[in-house]
Amino acid sequence: MAVFNIHVMVLAFFAITGILISDDNNMVYGQEQCQGDLQGLISQCATYVQKSGVSTNPSQACCNVIKAVDIPCVCKYITKDIEQIVDMAKVVHVAEFCGTPLPHGMKCGSYIVHEA
């Protein structure tokens, strides 16, 4: 059952990413572009931000991708559908652990970043 859930989550991430990604791995939505390897973000970090399971520290590979993605830009495009799959508190934890903390008070999807 756990393997099925992971496959469903990965499929959902790729479906969402397919909507948001254009050529050159830039997320395009309206006038703004979010730079970074969003496919890498999904493949390397999905297990650390999924709703199910406990919060764990991410891998170095995940951190490498996090450091190269414009997370504040990506946060602007997090929808309620994405929040059904992704635990935004875990996203904040992963970003902080990887050395790219989100500013206190920043909104990521509907989640507002609080001080640790």
N, C-alpha and C positions, 0 to 999 in steps of 0.2 A: 504494500500500500504506500509506503514512504517513497519508493522509487517512482510509482505512478504520480504522486503529488509533485515530486521534483520535475518530472517530465512535463506535467501540465503547467507548472510555474515557468519553466524555461520556454515552453511554447508560447505562453502568454507574453513573456518578456520580448520574445522575438517578434510577435505580432505587434506589440506596442512600438518596438524599435523600428520595425518596418514602416510604420506610419510616420515616425518622427525623423528618420535618417534619410539624408540625400546623399549625393556623391561626395567623396572625400571624407566620409565619416563625420560630417558636420550635421548637427541637428538643426533643421530649419522649421520654423513655425512663425508665420507672419513675416515680419521684417527682421527678426533677430536670429542669430545663429549661435549655437552652443558648441564650442570647440571641444574636441576630444574623441577618444575611441569608445563610443557608446556600446558597440558590440563587445569589446573587451570588458567594459564595466559590467555588462550582463554576465558574460561567461566566467569572469573571475570573482565577482562579488555577490552574485545572486543568492548564494547559500547563506551569506552573512546578514542579509536584510529581509529574508522572507518572514512572513507573519508567524508561521509555525516554528517551533523549536526555541531553544534558549539563545540568548545573546552571547556570541563568541567573538573573540578578536579575529580580524581578517588576516589572510595570508599576505606575504610580501608581494605576491603577484597582484592581488587586489589593490594593495596600497599603491603600487606603481601606476596602476590605471587611474585610481582616484586622484593622484597628484597631477595627472595630465588632463583631467576632465574639468570643465567649468561647472562645478556643482551648483553654485548659486544660480547660474543661468538655467541649468536643468531643473532646479527646484521650481522655477516659474511655470513649468509645464507638467507638473505632477497632477494628475487628475484623480478624481474619486475612484475610478476604475483601477488605476495603478495602486492606490492606497488600499484596495481590497487585497492585494497580493503582497505589497511591500510594507514593512513596519518602519514608519518614518523615524521613530526613536532609535531603531537600529541603524538607519542611514546616518543619523547624527553621530552615533557612537563610532561607526566605521570611519567616517570622515575625521573625527577627532583623533582616533587611534592612529590613523595614517598621517597625522600631522597637518591636516587641513581643516581645522575646526570651523564650523559655521558660526557666524556672529550671533550673540545673544539677541533675541528679539526678531531674528530673521524668520521669514515664513517659507517653509518648504512644503509645497502642496498646501494642505490645510493645517499642517503641524507648525507650531511656533517654537523655535529653538529656545530652550531654557538654559540657565547656567547650571553647570554640573555641581 
